[in-house]
Amino acid sequence: MRKITKGVSSLKIVKMTLSILIVVILLVGLFCRQGVSSASYPTTPIVFSNISDKLGDYPSVCYSTTKNGYNVNGHIYVKFQDLASPLGGTYIIAPGPTYILQINGQSNYFYPSSTTSYSDIYYTILDKSNNQTTPYSLSFSGTMPHPVMTINGYPCVWVQYAARTLGSLITTWDSINNRFIIYHWRVNGNTPLSDSNTYLVGGRWLTDWDSSSTLYLAPHFQLGIDNIWSNYNSSSHPDYYHQVKIAQTVLQSMENTRYLMGTLHIVLPAFLGRIGRIKVFQKVGFGVGI
């Protein structure tokens, strides 16, 4: 009996040892997988600027703040946290791990050593014609030209792609001053401008975006059909990169205006007819009664 008990105890120890060993191997593997890209790269200034008067082909830099990025073989990378903070966004690490950039109803998901990302935006629109509130969502995957990297212990992402997912209109390399510039209307030095609107942000960097031109963004407005976004040729200014950025409140205003104009099409002719009858009655001496 003692031998059996001793054997079972030994087996438990062996299993526990193997379990610990497997966990260690997985952790080492994860570290090595991320650590492949962990290296020292030259730091590069990344300037976050508000959008002001035009200076040449681009806006002038104003109300700006600067973070240090990394030059990885000519590609500029930024720490997730340094990208989020000047724009008033948040950066969290979820299990997986998954690196998440969030800003006013929009979430962007990135993964270690991966070129794949996902973007989710949720919002609601009130249809004035029936007084029903309908939930909408934009959910797209995207593929970056360069994968997420761990640099000097920090998760970093290729700056152009990630900045656009957060609503930056223009991201460009300033060859004169050897710096990268991100233009975004929320930038206000180290204190981002408060903006609680949910923005619908998307563009050619998202998979199947081009084929989603018939997507309804509101009860009566479609992405491409109603010229909210169109697949025009941007070769003359590729930095704009086929983007759309529109606030939920603007879509709601469009719906409200459409409903009002539709109502006017019914009410206005009747009103004008009423005015006409008044004039006729006045001419024949019947006063202004209706």
Contacts in CASP RR format, 6 or more apart in sequence:
PFRMAT RR
TARGET T0000
AUTHOR 0000-0000-0000
METHOD contacts of the structure
MODEL  1
MRKITKGVSSLKIVKMTLSILIVVILLVGLFCRQGVSSASYPTTPIVFSN
ISDKLGDYPSVCYSTTKNGYNVNGHIYVKFQDLASPLGGTYIIAPGPTYI
LQINGQSNYFYPSSTTSYSDIYYTILDKSNNQTTPYSLSFSGTMPHPVMT
INGYPCVWVQYAARTLGSLITTWDSINNRFIIYHWRVNGNTPLSDSNTYL
VGGRWLTDWDSSSTLYLAPHFQLGIDNIWSNYNSSSHPDYYHQVKIAQTV
LQSMENTRYLMGTLHIVLPAFLGRIGRIKVFQKVGFGVGI
33 112 0 8 1.000
33 113 0 8 1.000
34 112 0 8 1.000
34 113 0 8 1.000
34 150 0 8 1.000
35 150 0 8 1.000
36 113 0 8 1.000
37 113 0 8 1.000
37 147 0 8 1.000
37 149 0 8 1.000
37 150 0 8 1.000
37 151 0 8 1.000
38 149 0 8 1.000
38 150 0 8 1.000
38 151 0 8 1.000
38 152 0 8 1.000
38 153 0 8 1.000
39 151 0 8 1.000
40 152 0 8 1.000
41 70 0 8 1.000
41 71 0 8 1.000
41 72 0 8 1.000
41 77 0 8 1.000
41 151 0 8 1.000
42 70 0 8 1.000
42 71 0 8 1.000
43 68 0 8 1.000
43 69 0 8 1.000
43 70 0 8 1.000
43 71 0 8 1.000
44 68 0 8 1.000
44 69 0 8 1.000
44 70 0 8 1.000
44 71 0 8 1.000
44 76 0 8 1.000
44 178 0 8 1.000
44 179 0 8 1.000
44 180 0 8 1.000
45 66 0 8 1.000
45 67 0 8 1.000
45 68 0 8 1.000
45 69 0 8 1.000
45 178 0 8 1.000
45 179 0 8 1.000
45 180 0 8 1.000
46 66 0 8 1.000
46 67 0 8 1.000
46 68 0 8 1.000
46 69 0 8 1.000
46 76 0 8 1.000
46 78 0 8 1.000
46 82 0 8 1.000
46 159 0 8 1.000
46 179 0 8 1.000
46 180 0 8 1.000
46 181 0 8 1.000
46 182 0 8 1.000
47 61 0 8 1.000
47 64 0 8 1.000
47 65 0 8 1.000
47 66 0 8 1.000
47 174 0 8 1.000
47 179 0 8 1.000
47 180 0 8 1.000
47 181 0 8 1.000
47 182 0 8 1.000
48 64 0 8 1.000
48 65 0 8 1.000
48 66 0 8 1.000
48 67 0 8 1.000
48 86 0 8 1.000
48 87 0 8 1.000
48 182 0 8 1.000
48 184 0 8 1.000
48 187 0 8 1.000
48 189 0 8 1.000
49 59 0 8 1.000
49 61 0 8 1.000
49 62 0 8 1.000
49 63 0 8 1.000
49 64 0 8 1.000
49 181 0 8 1.000
49 182 0 8 1.000
49 183 0 8 1.000
49 184 0 8 1.000
49 187 0 8 1.000
50 62 0 8 1.000
50 63 0 8 1.000
50 64 0 8 1.000
50 183 0 8 1.000
50 184 0 8 1.000
50 185 0 8 1.000
50 187 0 8 1.000
50 188 0 8 1.000
50 193 0 8 1.000
51 59 0 8 1.000
51 169 0 8 1.000
51 183 0 8 1.000
51 184 0 8 1.000
51 185 0 8 1.000
52 59 0 8 1.000
52 60 0 8 1.000
52 61 0 8 1.000
52 62 0 8 1.000
52 63 0 8 1.000
53 59 0 8 1.000
53 60 0 8 1.000
54 60 0 8 1.000
55 61 0 8 1.000
57 237 0 8 1.000
58 170 0 8 1.000
58 172 0 8 1.000
58 181 0 8 1.000
58 183 0 8 1.000
59 170 0 8 1.000
59 183 0 8 1.000
61 181 0 8 1.000
63 187 0 8 1.000
63 188 0 8 1.000
63 189 0 8 1.000
64 187 0 8 1.000
64 189 0 8 1.000
65 86 0 8 1.000
65 187 0 8 1.000
65 189 0 8 1.000
65 190 0 8 1.000
66 179 0 8 1.000
67 78 0 8 1.000
67 79 0 8 1.000
67 82 0 8 1.000
67 83 0 8 1.000
67 86 0 8 1.000
68 82 0 8 1.000
69 76 0 8 1.000
69 77 0 8 1.000
69 78 0 8 1.000
69 79 0 8 1.000
69 82 0 8 1.000
69 156 0 8 1.000
69 159 0 8 1.000
69 180 0 8 1.000
70 76 0 8 1.000
70 77 0 8 1.000
70 78 0 8 1.000
70 151 0 8 1.000
70 152 0 8 1.000
70 156 0 8 1.000
71 77 0 8 1.000
72 146 0 8 1.000
72 149 0 8 1.000
72 151 0 8 1.000
75 146 0 8 1.000
75 158 0 8 1.000
76 158 0 8 1.000
76 159 0 8 1.000
76 160 0 8 1.000
76 173 0 8 1.000
76 180 0 8 1.000
77 146 0 8 1.000
77 149 0 8 1.000
77 151 0 8 1.000
77 156 0 8 1.000
77 157 0 8 1.000
77 158 0 8 1.000
77 159 0 8 1.000
78 156 0 8 1.000
78 157 0 8 1.000
78 159 0 8 1.000
78 162 0 8 1.000
78 163 0 8 1.000
79 154 0 8 1.000
79 155 0 8 1.000
79 156 0 8 1.000
80 91 0 8 1.000
80 99 0 8 1.000
80 101 0 8 1.000
80 110 0 8 1.000
80 154 0 8 1.000
80 155 0 8 1.000
80 156 0 8 1.000
80 157 0 8 1.000
80 162 0 8 1.000
81 91 0 8 1.000
81 154 0 8 1.000
83 91 0 8 1.000
83 101 0 8 1.000
83 157 0 8 1.000
83 159 0 8 1.000
83 162 0 8 1.000
83 163 0 8 1.000
83 166 0 8 1.000
84 90 0 8 1.000
84 91 0 8 1.000
84 101 0 8 1.000
84 103 0 8 1.000
84 166 0 8 1.000
85 91 0 8 1.000
85 192 0 8 1.000
86 184 0 8 1.000
86 186 0 8 1.000
86 187 0 8 1.000
86 189 0 8 1.000
86 190 0 8 1.000
86 192 0 8 1.000
87 103 0 8 1.000
87 166 0 8 1.000
87 168 0 8 1.000
87 184 0 8 1.000
87 186 0 8 1.000
87 187 0 8 1.000
87 192 0 8 1.000
88 103 0 8 1.000
88 186 0 8 1.000
88 192 0 8 1.000
89 101 0 8 1.000
89 102 0 8 1.000
89 103 0 8 1.000
89 166 0 8 1.000
89 192 0 8 1.000
90 101 0 8 1.000
90 102 0 8 1.000
90 103 0 8 1.000
91 99 0 8 1.000
91 100 0 8 1.000
91 101 0 8 1.000
91 102 0 8 1.000
92 100 0 8 1.000
92 102 0 8 1.000
93 99 0 8 1.000
93 100 0 8 1.000
93 155 0 8 1.000
94 100 0 8 1.000
96 111 0 8 1.000
97 111 0 8 1.000
97 112 0 8 1.000
98 109 0 8 1.000
98 110 0 8 1.000
98 111 0 8 1.000
99 109 0 8 1.000
99 110 0 8 1.000
99 111 0 8 1.000
99 112 0 8 1.000
99 148 0 8 1.000
99 155 0 8 1.000
99 157 0 8 1.000
100 107 0 8 1.000
100 108 0 8 1.000
100 109 0 8 1.000
100 110 0 8 1.000
101 107 0 8 1.000
101 108 0 8 1.000
101 110 0 8 1.000
101 162 0 8 1.000
101 165 0 8 1.000
101 166 0 8 1.000
102 108 0 8 1.000
103 166 0 8 1.000
104 195 0 8 1.000
104 196 0 8 1.000
104 197 0 8 1.000
104 198 0 8 1.000
104 199 0 8 1.000
105 121 0 8 1.000
105 122 0 8 1.000
105 123 0 8 1.000
105 198 0 8 1.000
106 119 0 8 1.000
106 120 0 8 1.000
106 121 0 8 1.000
106 166 0 8 1.000
106 198 0 8 1.000
106 199 0 8 1.000
106 201 0 8 1.000
107 119 0 8 1.000
107 120 0 8 1.000
107 121 0 8 1.000
108 117 0 8 1.000
108 118 0 8 1.000
108 119 0 8 1.000
108 120 0 8 1.000
108 162 0 8 1.000
108 165 0 8 1.000
108 166 0 8 1.000
109 117 0 8 1.000
109 118 0 8 1.000
109 119 0 8 1.000
109 120 0 8 1.000
110 117 0 8 1.000
110 148 0 8 1.000
110 155 0 8 1.000
110 157 0 8 1.000
110 162 0 8 1.000
111 117 0 8 1.000
111 148 0 8 1.000
112 148 0 8 1.000
112 150 0 8 1.000
112 155 0 8 1.000
113 147 0 8 1.000
113 148 0 8 1.000
113 149 0 8 1.000
114 147 0 8 1.000
114 148 0 8 1.000
115 143 0 8 1.000
115 144 0 8 1.000
115 145 0 8 1.000
115 146 0 8 1.000
115 147 0 8 1.000
115 148 0 8 1.000
116 141 0 8 1.000
116 142 0 8 1.000
116 143 0 8 1.000
116 144 0 8 1.000
117 141 0 8 1.000
117 142 0 8 1.000
117 143 0 8 1.000
117 144 0 8 1.000
117 161 0 8 1.000
117 165 0 8 1.000
118 139 0 8 1.000
118 140 0 8 1.000
118 141 0 8 1.000
118 142 0 8 1.000
119 138 0 8 1.000
119 139 0 8 1.000
119 140 0 8 1.000
119 141 0 8 1.000
119 142 0 8 1.000
119 165 0 8 1.000
119 201 0 8 1.000
119 202 0 8 1.000
119 206 0 8 1.000
120 137 0 8 1.000
120 138 0 8 1.000
120 139 0 8 1.000
121 137 0 8 1.000
121 138 0 8 1.000
121 139 0 8 1.000
121 198 0 8 1.000
121 199 0 8 1.000
121 200 0 8 1.000
121 201 0 8 1.000
122 135 0 8 1.000
122 136 0 8 1.000
122 137 0 8 1.000
122 198 0 8 1.000
123 135 0 8 1.000
123 136 0 8 1.000
123 137 0 8 1.000
123 198 0 8 1.000
123 200 0 8 1.000
123 248 0 8 1.000
124 133 0 8 1.000
124 134 0 8 1.000
124 135 0 8 1.000
124 136 0 8 1.000
124 248 0 8 1.000
125 133 0 8 1.000
125 134 0 8 1.000
125 136 0 8 1.000
125 218 0 8 1.000
125 219 0 8 1.000
125 248 0 8 1.000
125 251 0 8 1.000
125 252 0 8 1.000
125 255 0 8 1.000
126 132 0 8 1.000
126 133 0 8 1.000
126 134 0 8 1.000
126 252 0 8 1.000
126 255 0 8 1.000
127 133 0 8 1.000
127 134 0 8 1.000
127 219 0 8 1.000
127 220 0 8 1.000
127 255 0 8 1.000
128 255 0 8 1.000
128 256 0 8 1.000
128 259 0 8 1.000
128 260 0 8 1.000
129 219 0 8 1.000
129 259 0 8 1.000
134 219 0 8 1.000
136 216 0 8 1.000
136 217 0 8 1.000
136 218 0 8 1.000
138 200 0 8 1.000
138 202 0 8 1.000
138 215 0 8 1.000
138 217 0 8 1.000
140 202 0 8 1.000
140 206 0 8 1.000
140 207 0 8 1.000
140 208 0 8 1.000
140 209 0 8 1.000
140 212 0 8 1.000
141 206 0 8 1.000
141 207 0 8 1.000
142 205 0 8 1.000
142 206 0 8 1.000
142 207 0 8 1.000
143 205 0 8 1.000
143 207 0 8 1.000
144 157 0 8 1.000
144 158 0 8 1.000
144 161 0 8 1.000
144 205 0 8 1.000
145 158 0 8 1.000
145 161 0 8 1.000
146 158 0 8 1.000
148 155 0 8 1.000
148 156 0 8 1.000
148 157 0 8 1.000
149 155 0 8 1.000
149 156 0 8 1.000
149 157 0 8 1.000
150 156 0 8 1.000
159 171 0 8 1.000
159 180 0 8 1.000
159 182 0 8 1.000
160 171 0 8 1.000
161 205 0 8 1.000
163 171 0 8 1.000
163 182 0 8 1.000
163 184 0 8 1.000
164 171 0 8 1.000
164 201 0 8 1.000
164 202 0 8 1.000
164 203 0 8 1.000
164 205 0 8 1.000
164 241 0 8 1.000
164 243 0 8 1.000
165 201 0 8 1.000
165 202 0 8 1.000
165 205 0 8 1.000
166 184 0 8 1.000
166 201 0 8 1.000
167 184 0 8 1.000
167 199 0 8 1.000
167 201 0 8 1.000
167 243 0 8 1.000
167 245 0 8 1.000
168 182 0 8 1.000
168 183 0 8 1.000
168 184 0 8 1.000
169 183 0 8 1.000
169 184 0 8 1.000
169 240 0 8 1.000
169 243 0 8 1.000
169 245 0 8 1.000
170 181 0 8 1.000
170 182 0 8 1.000
170 183 0 8 1.000
170 239 0 8 1.000
170 240 0 8 1.000
171 180 0 8 1.000
171 181 0 8 1.000
171 182 0 8 1.000
171 183 0 8 1.000
171 239 0 8 1.000
172 180 0 8 1.000
172 181 0 8 1.000
172 183 0 8 1.000
172 239 0 8 1.000
173 179 0 8 1.000
173 180 0 8 1.000
173 181 0 8 1.000
174 180 0 8 1.000
174 181 0 8 1.000
185 193 0 8 1.000
185 195 0 8 1.000
186 192 0 8 1.000
186 193 0 8 1.000
186 195 0 8 1.000
187 193 0 8 1.000
197 247 0 8 1.000
197 248 0 8 1.000
197 249 0 8 1.000
198 247 0 8 1.000
198 248 0 8 1.000
199 245 0 8 1.000
199 246 0 8 1.000
199 247 0 8 1.000
199 248 0 8 1.000
200 217 0 8 1.000
200 244 0 8 1.000
200 245 0 8 1.000
200 246 0 8 1.000
200 247 0 8 1.000
200 248 0 8 1.000
200 251 0 8 1.000
201 243 0 8 1.000
201 244 0 8 1.000
201 245 0 8 1.000
202 209 0 8 1.000
202 243 0 8 1.000
202 244 0 8 1.000
202 245 0 8 1.000
203 209 0 8 1.000
203 229 0 8 1.000
203 241 0 8 1.000
203 242 0 8 1.000
203 243 0 8 1.000
203 244 0 8 1.000
204 210 0 8 1.000
204 241 0 8 1.000
204 242 0 8 1.000
204 243 0 8 1.000
205 241 0 8 1.000
209 242 0 8 1.000
210 231 0 8 1.000
210 242 0 8 1.000
212 223 0 8 1.000
213 222 0 8 1.000
213 223 0 8 1.000
213 224 0 8 1.000
213 225 0 8 1.000
213 229 0 8 1.000
213 230 0 8 1.000
213 231 0 8 1.000
214 222 0 8 1.000
214 223 0 8 1.000
214 224 0 8 1.000
214 225 0 8 1.000
215 222 0 8 1.000
215 223 0 8 1.000
215 224 0 8 1.000
216 222 0 8 1.000
216 223 0 8 1.000
217 223 0 8 1.000
217 228 0 8 1.000
217 246 0 8 1.000
217 251 0 8 1.000
218 251 0 8 1.000
218 252 0 8 1.000
218 254 0 8 1.000
218 255 0 8 1.000
219 255 0 8 1.000
220 255 0 8 1.000
220 258 0 8 1.000
221 228 0 8 1.000
221 251 0 8 1.000
221 254 0 8 1.000
221 255 0 8 1.000
222 228 0 8 1.000
223 229 0 8 1.000
223 244 0 8 1.000
224 230 0 8 1.000
228 244 0 8 1.000
228 246 0 8 1.000
229 242 0 8 1.000
229 243 0 8 1.000
229 244 0 8 1.000
231 242 0 8 1.000
232 242 0 8 1.000
234 240 0 8 1.000
234 241 0 8 1.000
234 242 0 8 1.000
274 290 0 8 1.000
277 290 0 8 1.000
278 288 0 8 1.000
278 289 0 8 1.000
278 290 0 8 1.000
281 287 0 8 1.000
281 288 0 8 1.000
281 289 0 8 1.000
281 290 0 8 1.000
282 288 0 8 1.000
END
